[in-house]
């Protein structure tokens, strides 16, 4: 119901537009806002192929890659970007979009960040908050 309301109001495009306009600003308050926006995209696209496709068609993947490159020192923002990106990667068509939208260097950085996050226990949609609450256990 909530996703439908966001969809009907054009909320995804609004969030993506804000991400793009604020992407290069590295002050802490802005990075917190970017983290919240990425979390919104993560929740919006979680386990919903049509909404994942919508975000991909809106061009969110290059924006997430750019965010990761600029804000790689911000763990919370990096985590939200990677989880949002992971949701989109579940969709089969993503594979053809990523190489066309990001440079080889950007993809290399993304892969390195993803591997380091997974090594820290962040994968498959779990968040640091879930780990802190003990909702996620290492297997």
C-alpha positions, 0 to 999 in steps of 0.5 A: 500500500505504501509503495503504491502511494509512493509510485502514484505520487512520483516519489521514486523520481523525486528521491532520485532527483534529490540524490542526483542534485546532492550527490557531490556534497560531502558534509555530514548532514547531507550524507545523512540525508543521502543515506535516508534516500538510499534507504527509501530506494532500498525499501521501495524496490525490495522484492518487487520486480516492477519497481526495480525495473522502474528504478533502473529505467529512471537511471538510478544505477549510475547515480548509486555508482557515483554515490559510492565513489564520492562517499566511500568513506561513509559506512552507513551511506555505502551500506545503503547504496550497496543494499539498494544496488543489491535489490536492483541486481536481483532483476535479470535485466540489470546485468545489461544496464550496469556495464553501459552505465558505469566505467570499468573503474567504477565497477571495480570500486563497487566490487571491492566495496561489496566484497568488503561489506560482505566480509563485514557481514553485510549482505543480502539485504541485512543492515547494520541496524539489524546486526546491532539488534542481533536480528542477523547472525553469522552462519 
